[in-house]
């Protein structure tokens, strides 16, 4: 790698580390506010929830639409999208990408659950919203899930996209993250700080795993390396000069 490329890679790595650290700080500060029952945060959460909640008596069509829009944040959707990618990385023996994508995809859910248990926040008390669930509220699992899905997808696709393609992909991913987060509040199952904390958690987790396990900077996958054939099989090689 030439010195200019190395300098660019170092700069992007520092930026990624900075973004991950800021995201971790956001998760910690909002979580501390939840644990301490910090009045300004609690008041804002309550006001936003009351303002955006779609209502206990919302139309069936609206409820169904919100459930569809919130689905990309679920673990089922995340696995449906990224598990084929993980399998493909395994089959093509793209180990550097495989070893960071797999834990990023599979472990964000358990990590979110652990944090929910630690912070212990009860969901919004709407009869048609959070009151239907026994699980806890902070951080939002759908929000952390969609942030992870979008971040991992962008990191994998980034080297293959043009400059314009990168802008469109980033904008589309940000819109999807925003919509899923908003639906959690429209459905009355999460507070604003749950959603923001979930977004920050998904971003921090994805970047941290990529940075630690070799997924940063984003890079093209190496050419496919075939699995070895059965014993005695010939391995294809460069053509030889002369007759066989």
NORGIKA-V463433 format. One record per pair of residues at least 12 apart in sequence whose ideal C-beta (glycine too) atoms are under 10 Angstrom apart, sorted by the first residue. I is the first residue (numbers start at 1). GAP is how many residues later the second one is. D is the distance in Angstrom with one decimal. If there is no record, write none. Layout:
((I & GAP & D) (I & GAP & D))
This chain:
((5 & 212 & 9.8) (8 & 209 & 8.4) (9 & 207 & 8.8) (9 & 208 & 5.2) (9 & 210 & 9.6) (10 & 207 & 9.4) (11 & 206 & 9.8) (12 & 204 & 7.7) (12 & 205 & 5.3) (12 & 206 & 8.7) (13 & 198 & 7.1) (13 & 203 & 6.0) (13 & 204 & 6.5) (15 & 192 & 10.0) (16 & 139 & 9.5) (16 & 191 & 5.4) (16 & 192 & 9.2) (16 & 194 & 7.6) (16 & 195 & 6.0) (16 & 199 & 10.0) (16 & 200 & 5.6) (16 & 201 & 8.0) (16 & 202 & 9.7) (17 & 190 & 7.9) (17 & 191 & 8.8) (17 & 194 & 6.5) (17 & 199 & 8.9) (18 & 189 & 9.8) (19 & 181 & 10.0) (19 & 184 & 7.0) (19 & 185 & 8.1) (19 & 188 & 6.2) (20 & 180 & 9.7) (20 & 183 & 7.4) (20 & 184 & 4.9) (20 & 185 & 8.6) (20 & 186 & 8.6) (20 & 187 & 4.1) (20 & 188 & 5.2) (20 & 189 & 9.7) (20 & 190 & 9.1) (20 & 191 & 6.9) (20 & 196 & 9.9) (21 & 183 & 8.0) (21 & 186 & 9.4) (21 & 187 & 9.3) (22 & 178 & 8.1) (22 & 181 & 9.2) (22 & 182 & 8.3) (23 & 124 & 9.0) (23 & 174 & 9.6) (23 & 176 & 8.2) (23 & 177 & 4.2) (23 & 178 & 7.3) (23 & 179 & 8.5) (23 & 180 & 4.7) (23 & 181 & 3.6) (23 & 182 & 8.6) (23 & 183 & 9.5) (23 & 184 & 7.5) (23 & 185 & 9.0) (24 & 176 & 7.5) (24 & 177 & 8.4) (24 & 179 & 9.4) (24 & 180 & 4.8) (24 & 181 & 9.2) (24 & 183 & 9.7) (24 & 184 & 8.0) (25 & 175 & 8.3) (25 & 179 & 9.0) (26 & 113 & 9.9) (26 & 167 & 9.7) (26 & 170 & 6.9) (26 & 171 & 6.9) (26 & 173 & 8.4) (26 & 174 & 4.0) (26 & 175 & 8.6) (26 & 177 & 9.1) (26 & 178 & 8.2) (27 & 88 & 7.6) (27 & 92 & 9.7) (27 & 111 & 9.4) (27 & 112 & 6.6) (27 & 117 & 9.2) (27 & 169 & 9.1) (27 & 170 & 5.3) (27 & 171 & 8.7) (27 & 172 & 9.4) (27 & 173 & 4.9) (27 & 174 & 5.1) (27 & 175 & 9.8) (27 & 176 & 9.5) (27 & 177 & 6.6) (27 & 178 & 9.5) (28 & 169 & 9.2) (28 & 172 & 9.3) (29 & 12 & 9.2) (29 & 164 & 9.5) (29 & 168 & 9.0) (29 & 171 & 9.5) (30 & 15 & 9.8) (30 & 89 & 9.0) (30 & 108 & 7.3) (30 & 109 & 7.7) (30 & 161 & 9.8) (30 & 162 & 9.5) (30 & 163 & 4.7) (30 & 164 & 8.3) (30 & 165 & 10.0) (30 & 166 & 6.4) (30 & 167 & 4.4) (30 & 168 & 9.7) (30 & 170 & 7.7) (30 & 171 & 9.8) (31 & 84 & 7.1) (31 & 87 & 7.7) (31 & 88 & 5.0) (31 & 90 & 8.8) (31 & 107 & 6.5) (31 & 108 & 7.5) (31 & 162 & 8.7) (31 & 166 & 6.5) (31 & 170 & 9.5) (32 & 87 & 9.0) (33 & 12 & 9.2) (33 & 86 & 9.7) (33 & 105 & 9.3) (33 & 160 & 6.8) (33 & 164 & 9.5) (34 & 84 & 9.9) (34 & 85 & 5.0) (34 & 86 & 8.0) (34 & 87 & 4.9) (34 & 103 & 8.3) (34 & 104 & 5.0) (34 & 105 & 9.2) (34 & 157 & 8.8) (34 & 159 & 6.8) (34 & 160 & 8.4) (34 & 163 & 8.2) (35 & 83 & 8.4) (35 & 84 & 5.9) (35 & 85 & 7.6) (35 & 86 & 8.4) (35 & 103 & 9.1) (37 & 84 & 9.7) (38 & 155 & 9.5) (41 & 150 & 9.0) (41 & 151 & 8.9) (41 & 152 & 5.9) (42 & 149 & 8.6) (42 & 151 & 8.7) (44 & 147 & 8.8) (44 & 148 & 6.6) (44 & 149 & 7.8) (45 & 76 & 9.6) (45 & 79 & 8.4) (45 & 92 & 9.7) (45 & 93 & 9.7) (45 & 140 & 9.5) (45 & 145 & 9.3) (45 & 146 & 3.8) (45 & 147 & 5.2) (45 & 148 & 5.4) (45 & 149 & 8.0) (45 & 150 & 9.8) (46 & 78 & 8.4) (46 & 145 & 7.7) (46 & 146 & 9.4) (47 & 145 & 8.9) (48 & 137 & 6.7) (48 & 143 & 7.3) (48 & 144 & 4.5) (48 & 145 & 9.1) (48 & 147 & 9.5) (49 & 75 & 5.1) (49 & 76 & 9.4) (49 & 77 & 7.8) (49 & 80 & 8.5) (49 & 81 & 8.9) (49 & 136 & 6.4) (49 & 137 & 10.0) (49 & 139 & 6.9) (49 & 140 & 9.9) (49 & 141 & 8.4) (49 & 142 & 5.7) (49 & 143 & 7.3) (49 & 145 & 9.8) (50 & 74 & 9.1) (50 & 76 & 9.3) (50 & 138 & 9.6) (51 & 134 & 9.0) (51 & 141 & 10.0) (52 & 130 & 7.5) (52 & 132 & 10.0) (52 & 133 & 4.9) (52 & 134 & 5.8) (52 & 135 & 9.7) (52 & 136 & 8.6) (52 & 140 & 8.7) (53 & 71 & 7.5) (53 & 73 & 5.9) (53 & 75 & 8.6) (53 & 76 & 6.4) (53 & 77 & 9.7) (53 & 132 & 7.1) (53 & 133 & 6.9) (53 & 134 & 8.0) (53 & 135 & 4.4) (53 & 136 & 9.6) (54 & 12 & 6.5) (54 & 72 & 9.4) (54 & 74 & 8.2) (54 & 75 & 8.5) (54 & 129 & 9.3) (54 & 131 & 9.2) (54 & 132 & 4.8) (54 & 133 & 6.7) (54 & 134 & 7.0) (55 & 71 & 8.5) (55 & 72 & 10.0) (55 & 73 & 7.2) (55 & 74 & 9.2) (55 & 131 & 9.6) (55 & 133 & 8.3) (56 & 70 & 6.4) (56 & 71 & 4.8) (56 & 72 & 3.7) (56 & 73 & 7.6) (56 & 75 & 9.4) (56 & 132 & 8.1) (57 & 70 & 9.6) (57 & 71 & 7.6) (58 & 70 & 7.1) (58 & 71 & 10.0) (58 & 128 & 8.9) (58 & 129 & 9.1) (58 & 130 & 9.4) (62 & 124 & 8.8) (63 & 65 & 8.2) (63 & 123 & 9.7) (63 & 124 & 8.0) (65 & 118 & 9.1) (65 & 121 & 9.7) (66 & 116 & 9.3) (66 & 117 & 5.2) (66 & 118 & 9.4) (66 & 120 & 5.5) (66 & 121 & 5.4) (66 & 122 & 9.9) (67 & 116 & 8.2) (67 & 120 & 7.7) (68 & 115 & 9.0) (69 & 107 & 9.5) (69 & 110 & 5.7) (69 & 111 & 7.2) (69 & 113 & 8.3) (69 & 114 & 4.8) (69 & 117 & 8.6) (69 & 118 & 9.5) (70 & 72 & 6.0) (70 & 73 & 10.0) (70 & 76 & 9.1) (70 & 109 & 8.3) (70 & 110 & 5.8) (70 & 111 & 9.2) (70 & 112 & 8.9) (70 & 113 & 3.8) (70 & 114 & 6.4) (70 & 116 & 8.4) (70 & 117 & 6.5) (70 & 119 & 8.7) (71 & 71 & 8.7) (71 & 75 & 9.8) (71 & 109 & 8.4) (71 & 112 & 9.0) (72 & 70 & 8.3) (72 & 73 & 8.2) (72 & 74 & 5.5) (72 & 77 & 7.0) (72 & 78 & 9.0) (72 & 104 & 6.1) (72 & 105 & 9.0) (72 & 107 & 8.2) (72 & 108 & 5.6) (72 & 111 & 9.5) (73 & 67 & 7.8) (73 & 68 & 7.4) (73 & 69 & 2.9) (73 & 70 & 6.4) (73 & 71 & 8.2) (73 & 72 & 4.7) (73 & 73 & 4.1) (73 & 74 & 8.7) (73 & 75 & 9.5) (73 & 76 & 8.0) (73 & 103 & 9.1) (73 & 104 & 8.7) (73 & 106 & 9.4) (73 & 107 & 4.2) (73 & 108 & 8.0) (73 & 110 & 8.0) (73 & 111 & 7.5) (73 & 122 & 9.9) (73 & 125 & 8.4) (73 & 129 & 9.3) (74 & 35 & 9.7) (74 & 67 & 8.3) (74 & 68 & 6.4) (74 & 71 & 6.6) (74 & 72 & 8.9) (74 & 75 & 10.0) (74 & 106 & 9.2) (75 & 30 & 9.3) (75 & 31 & 9.2) (75 & 33 & 8.6) (75 & 34 & 5.0) (75 & 35 & 10.0) (75 & 37 & 9.6) (75 & 66 & 7.6) (75 & 67 & 9.1) (75 & 70 & 6.2) (75 & 74 & 10.0) (76 & 69 & 9.8) (77 & 65 & 9.4) (77 & 68 & 7.9) (77 & 69 & 8.5) (77 & 72 & 7.6) (77 & 103 & 9.7) (78 & 27 & 6.4) (78 & 28 & 9.2) (78 & 30 & 8.1) (78 & 31 & 8.1) (78 & 64 & 9.8) (78 & 67 & 5.2) (78 & 68 & 7.9) (78 & 70 & 7.0) (78 & 71 & 5.0) (78 & 74 & 9.1) (79 & 26 & 7.1) (79 & 27 & 8.2) (79 & 30 & 9.4) (79 & 66 & 9.9) (79 & 70 & 9.7) (81 & 24 & 9.0) (81 & 68 & 6.3) (81 & 71 & 9.4) (81 & 72 & 7.6) (82 & 19 & 7.1) (82 & 20 & 9.2) (82 & 22 & 8.6) (82 & 23 & 4.7) (82 & 24 & 9.1) (82 & 66 & 8.9) (82 & 67 & 6.7) (82 & 70 & 6.5) (82 & 71 & 7.5) (82 & 74 & 9.1) (83 & 19 & 9.5) (83 & 22 & 7.4) (83 & 23 & 9.0) (85 & 12 & 8.9) (85 & 13 & 9.5) (85 & 16 & 6.8) (85 & 17 & 9.8) (85 & 20 & 8.4) (85 & 67 & 8.5) (85 & 68 & 8.3) (85 & 71 & 7.0) (86 & 12 & 6.7) (86 & 15 & 5.7) (86 & 16 & 5.4) (86 & 18 & 9.7) (86 & 19 & 6.5) (86 & 20 & 8.5) (86 & 66 & 10.0) (88 & 133 & 9.5) (89 & 12 & 6.3) (89 & 13 & 8.1) (89 & 67 & 8.9) (89 & 132 & 7.7) (90 & 12 & 8.5) (91 & 133 & 8.8) (91 & 136 & 8.2) (92 & 129 & 7.1) (92 & 130 & 8.7) (92 & 131 & 9.0) (92 & 132 & 4.8) (92 & 133 & 7.3) (92 & 134 & 9.2) (92 & 135 & 9.7) (93 & 128 & 9.9) (93 & 129 & 8.6) (93 & 131 & 7.4) (93 & 132 & 4.6) (93 & 133 & 8.3) (93 & 134 & 7.4) (94 & 127 & 4.7) (94 & 128 & 6.6) (94 & 129 & 9.8) (94 & 130 & 8.2) (94 & 131 & 8.5) (95 & 119 & 9.0) (95 & 127 & 9.3) (95 & 130 & 9.4) (96 & 117 & 8.2) (96 & 118 & 4.9) (96 & 119 & 7.3) (96 & 123 & 8.0) (96 & 125 & 8.5) (96 & 126 & 8.1) (97 & 55 & 10.0) (97 & 58 & 9.0) (97 & 59 & 6.9) (97 & 113 & 9.5) (97 & 116 & 9.5) (97 & 117 & 8.3) (97 & 118 & 6.5) (97 & 121 & 9.6) (97 & 122 & 8.4) (97 & 123 & 9.9) (97 & 124 & 6.1) (97 & 125 & 9.3) (98 & 115 & 9.7) (98 & 117 & 9.9) (98 & 123 & 9.9) (99 & 110 & 9.4) (99 & 114 & 5.3) (99 & 115 & 6.8) (99 & 116 & 8.4) (100 & 52 & 8.7) (100 & 55 & 8.8) (100 & 106 & 9.0) (100 & 108 & 9.8) (100 & 109 & 5.2) (100 & 110 & 5.3) (100 & 111 & 8.8) (100 & 112 & 7.8) (100 & 113 & 3.7) (100 & 114 & 6.1) (100 & 115 & 3.9) (100 & 116 & 8.6) (101 & 51 & 6.1) (101 & 52 & 9.8) (101 & 54 & 8.6) (101 & 55 & 7.1) (101 & 105 & 9.5) (101 & 108 & 8.4) (101 & 109 & 8.6) (101 & 112 & 9.0) (101 & 114 & 7.2) (102 & 107 & 9.3) (102 & 111 & 9.3) (103 & 102 & 9.3) (103 & 106 & 5.7) (103 & 109 & 9.6) (103 & 110 & 7.2) (104 & 44 & 6.3) (104 & 45 & 9.6) (104 & 47 & 8.1) (104 & 48 & 5.3) (104 & 51 & 9.0) (104 & 98 & 9.5) (104 & 101 & 6.8) (104 & 102 & 5.3) (104 & 103 & 9.3) (104 & 104 & 8.9) (104 & 105 & 4.4) (104 & 106 & 7.0) (104 & 109 & 8.4) (104 & 111 & 7.9) (105 & 40 & 9.5) (105 & 43 & 7.0) (105 & 44 & 8.0) (105 & 47 & 6.5) (105 & 101 & 9.2) (105 & 104 & 9.4) (107 & 41 & 9.4) (107 & 98 & 7.8) (107 & 102 & 8.1) (108 & 33 & 8.6) (108 & 36 & 5.7) (108 & 37 & 6.3) (108 & 39 & 8.5) (108 & 40 & 4.5) (108 & 41 & 9.0) (108 & 43 & 9.9) (108 & 44 & 9.3) (108 & 90 & 9.8) (108 & 93 & 7.6) (108 & 94 & 6.2) (108 & 97 & 5.3) (108 & 98 & 7.6) (108 & 101 & 9.0) (109 & 32 & 6.6) (109 & 35 & 8.1) (109 & 36 & 6.8) (109 & 39 & 9.0) (111 & 28 & 9.6) (111 & 30 & 9.8) (111 & 33 & 7.9) (111 & 37 & 9.7) (111 & 90 & 7.4) (111 & 91 & 9.6) (111 & 94 & 6.4) (112 & 24 & 10.0) (112 & 26 & 9.6) (112 & 27 & 6.1) (112 & 28 & 8.0) (112 & 29 & 4.7) (112 & 30 & 9.4) (112 & 31 & 8.9) (112 & 32 & 4.8) (112 & 33 & 7.6) (112 & 36 & 9.4) (112 & 85 & 9.6) (112 & 86 & 7.1) (112 & 89 & 6.5) (112 & 90 & 8.4) (112 & 93 & 8.8) (113 & 22 & 8.3) (113 & 23 & 8.6) (113 & 28 & 7.3) (115 & 21 & 9.1) (115 & 23 & 7.4) (115 & 24 & 5.8) (115 & 26 & 9.6) (115 & 29 & 8.7) (115 & 82 & 8.3) (115 & 83 & 9.4) (115 & 86 & 7.1) (116 & 19 & 6.9) (116 & 20 & 4.0) (116 & 21 & 7.1) (116 & 22 & 6.5) (116 & 23 & 7.1) (116 & 24 & 9.2) (116 & 25 & 7.5) (116 & 78 & 9.3) (117 & 18 & 9.8) (117 & 19 & 6.8) (118 & 18 & 9.4) (118 & 20 & 9.2) (119 & 17 & 7.4) (119 & 18 & 8.3) (119 & 19 & 4.7) (119 & 20 & 7.8) (119 & 75 & 9.5) (119 & 78 & 8.7) (120 & 16 & 6.2) (120 & 17 & 9.0) (120 & 18 & 8.3) (121 & 15 & 5.8) (121 & 16 & 4.3) (121 & 17 & 4.1) (121 & 18 & 9.0) (121 & 69 & 9.5) (121 & 70 & 7.8) (121 & 72 & 8.8) (121 & 73 & 7.2) (121 & 76 & 9.8) (122 & 12 & 9.8) (122 & 13 & 9.9) (122 & 14 & 6.8) (122 & 15 & 6.2) (122 & 16 & 9.5) (123 & 12 & 7.5) (123 & 13 & 7.1) (123 & 14 & 4.3) (123 & 15 & 9.3) (123 & 17 & 9.8) (123 & 65 & 8.4) (123 & 66 & 5.9) (123 & 67 & 6.9) (123 & 68 & 8.2) (123 & 71 & 8.3) (124 & 13 & 7.5) (124 & 60 & 9.8) (124 & 61 & 8.5) (124 & 63 & 9.5) (124 & 64 & 5.3) (124 & 65 & 6.8) (124 & 66 & 7.0) (124 & 67 & 6.1) (124 & 70 & 9.0) (125 & 63 & 9.0) (126 & 61 & 8.7) (126 & 62 & 3.7) (126 & 63 & 8.1) (127 & 61 & 8.7) (128 & 59 & 8.3) (128 & 60 & 6.5) (128 & 61 & 9.6) (129 & 55 & 9.6) (129 & 56 & 9.2) (129 & 57 & 9.2) (129 & 58 & 5.8) (129 & 59 & 2.3) (129 & 60 & 5.2) (129 & 61 & 8.8) (130 & 54 & 9.7) (130 & 57 & 8.6) (130 & 58 & 5.8) (130 & 59 & 4.8) (130 & 60 & 7.3) (130 & 61 & 8.8) (130 & 64 & 9.7) (131 & 57 & 8.4) (131 & 58 & 9.3) (132 & 55 & 9.8) (132 & 56 & 9.2) (132 & 57 & 8.0) (133 & 56 & 6.5) (133 & 57 & 10.0) (135 & 54 & 9.4) (136 & 58 & 9.4) (137 & 47 & 9.7) (137 & 52 & 7.9) (137 & 53 & 5.9) (137 & 54 & 6.5) (137 & 56 & 9.2) (137 & 57 & 5.1) (137 & 60 & 9.7) (137 & 61 & 10.0) (138 & 52 & 8.2) (138 & 53 & 7.5) (138 & 55 & 6.7) (138 & 56 & 4.8) (138 & 57 & 9.6) (138 & 58 & 10.0) (138 & 59 & 5.9) (138 & 60 & 8.3) (138 & 63 & 9.9) (139 & 51 & 8.8) (139 & 54 & 8.4) (139 & 55 & 5.7) (139 & 56 & 8.1) (139 & 57 & 8.4) (139 & 58 & 3.7) (139 & 59 & 4.1) (139 & 60 & 8.4) (139 & 61 & 7.8) (139 & 62 & 5.1) (139 & 63 & 8.8) (140 & 40 & 8.9) (140 & 41 & 7.2) (140 & 44 & 5.4) (140 & 45 & 9.2) (140 & 49 & 8.2) (140 & 50 & 4.6) (140 & 51 & 8.6) (140 & 52 & 9.9) (140 & 53 & 9.3) (140 & 54 & 4.3) (140 & 55 & 5.1) (140 & 56 & 8.7) (140 & 57 & 7.1) (140 & 58 & 3.6) (140 & 59 & 8.2) (140 & 61 & 8.7) (140 & 62 & 9.5) (141 & 43 & 9.3) (141 & 49 & 9.1) (141 & 53 & 9.3) (141 & 57 & 6.8) (141 & 60 & 9.4) (141 & 61 & 9.6) (142 & 38 & 5.7) (142 & 39 & 7.8) (142 & 41 & 7.9) (142 & 42 & 5.6) (142 & 45 & 9.6) (142 & 47 & 8.5) (142 & 48 & 7.8) (142 & 52 & 9.6) (142 & 53 & 8.5) (142 & 56 & 7.0) (142 & 60 & 9.8) (143 & 34 & 7.7) (143 & 37 & 6.6) (143 & 38 & 5.0) (143 & 39 & 9.9) (143 & 40 & 9.9) (143 & 41 & 6.4) (143 & 47 & 7.4) (143 & 51 & 7.1) (143 & 52 & 4.8) (143 & 53 & 7.8) (143 & 54 & 7.6) (143 & 55 & 2.7) (143 & 56 & 5.1) (143 & 57 & 8.8) (143 & 58 & 7.8) (143 & 59 & 6.8) (144 & 50 & 9.8) (144 & 51 & 9.6) (144 & 53 & 8.1) (144 & 54 & 4.1) (144 & 55 & 7.3) (144 & 56 & 8.4) (144 & 57 & 4.4) (144 & 58 & 4.0) (144 & 59 & 8.8) (144 & 60 & 9.3) (144 & 61 & 7.3) (144 & 62 & 9.6) (145 & 35 & 8.2) (145 & 53 & 7.8) (145 & 56 & 9.6) (145 & 57 & 6.6) (146 & 27 & 9.0) (146 & 30 & 6.4) (146 & 31 & 5.3) (146 & 32 & 9.3) (146 & 33 & 8.7) (146 & 34 & 4.3) (146 & 35 & 7.5) (146 & 38 & 9.8) (146 & 52 & 8.3) (146 & 53 & 8.1) (146 & 56 & 6.9) (147 & 26 & 9.2) (147 & 27 & 10.0) (147 & 29 & 9.7) (147 & 30 & 5.6) (147 & 33 & 8.8) (147 & 34 & 8.7) (147 & 51 & 6.8) (147 & 52 & 4.8) (147 & 53 & 7.8) (147 & 54 & 7.2) (147 & 55 & 2.7) (147 & 56 & 5.1) (147 & 57 & 8.9) (147 & 58 & 8.3) (147 & 59 & 7.2) (148 & 29 & 10.0) (148 & 50 & 9.7) (148 & 51 & 9.9) (148 & 53 & 8.4) (148 & 54 & 4.1) (148 & 55 & 8.0) (148 & 56 & 9.8) (148 & 57 & 6.2) (148 & 58 & 5.1) (148 & 61 & 9.2) (149 & 24 & 8.6) (149 & 27 & 8.3) (149 & 28 & 8.7) (149 & 31 & 9.3) (149 & 53 & 7.9) (149 & 57 & 8.8) (150 & 19 & 9.2) (150 & 20 & 9.0) (150 & 22 & 8.7) (150 & 23 & 3.9) (150 & 24 & 7.6) (150 & 25 & 9.6) (150 & 26 & 6.1) (150 & 27 & 5.5) (150 & 30 & 9.4) (150 & 49 & 9.8) (150 & 52 & 8.0) (150 & 53 & 8.8) (150 & 56 & 8.6) (151 & 22 & 7.9) (151 & 26 & 9.0) (151 & 51 & 6.6) (151 & 52 & 5.7) (151 & 53 & 9.4) (151 & 54 & 8.5) (151 & 55 & 3.8) (151 & 56 & 6.8) (151 & 58 & 9.7) (151 & 59 & 8.3) (152 & 50 & 9.3) (152 & 53 & 9.7) (152 & 54 & 5.4) (152 & 55 & 9.9) (152 & 57 & 8.7) (152 & 58 & 8.0) (152 & 63 & 8.5) (153 & 16 & 8.2) (153 & 20 & 7.0) (153 & 23 & 9.8) (153 & 53 & 9.7) (154 & 12 & 8.3) (154 & 15 & 6.1) (154 & 16 & 6.6) (154 & 18 & 9.6) (154 & 19 & 5.8) (154 & 20 & 9.8) (154 & 52 & 9.1) (154 & 64 & 8.1) (155 & 51 & 7.3) (155 & 52 & 8.4) (155 & 54 & 10.0) (155 & 55 & 5.8) (155 & 60 & 6.1) (155 & 61 & 7.6) (155 & 62 & 9.0) (155 & 63 & 4.9) (155 & 64 & 9.5) (156 & 54 & 9.8) (156 & 59 & 8.5) (156 & 62 & 7.3) (156 & 63 & 9.9) (156 & 65 & 8.6) (157 & 12 & 6.3) (157 & 16 & 9.7) (157 & 61 & 8.3) (158 & 12 & 9.1) (158 & 59 & 8.8) (158 & 60 & 4.1) (158 & 61 & 8.9) (158 & 62 & 9.6) (159 & 58 & 8.7) (159 & 59 & 5.3) (159 & 60 & 5.7) (159 & 61 & 4.6) (159 & 62 & 8.5) (160 & 58 & 9.3) (160 & 60 & 6.9) (160 & 61 & 9.2) (161 & 57 & 9.8) (177 & 18 & 9.7) (177 & 21 & 9.6) (177 & 22 & 6.3) (177 & 25 & 8.2) (177 & 26 & 8.9) (178 & 17 & 9.6) (178 & 21 & 8.9) (180 & 15 & 8.7) (180 & 18 & 9.2) (180 & 19 & 9.2) (181 & 13 & 9.1) (181 & 14 & 4.1) (181 & 15 & 7.7) (181 & 17 & 7.2) (181 & 18 & 6.2) (182 & 13 & 7.8) (183 & 12 & 9.5) (184 & 14 & 8.1))
